[in-house]
């Protein structure tokens, strides 16, 4: 499970960097690399969203573990 957590964290970081670039410079790196709303960019956006949800679960698990 630790491997999945690390992969989820990497994709979440990629998503955070992309949103930072959008907010600061109006540059969507995923769209630049794979095309605006191409199948590949949609896959990347979907993976980032899923890994964000996974990270929420990991965070909640660690909160419950500390009780």
Buried (B, 14 or more C-beta within 10 A) or exposed (E): EEEEBEEBBEBBEBBEEBEEBBEEEEEBBBBEEBEEEEEEBEEBBEBBEEBBEBBEEBEEEEEEEEE
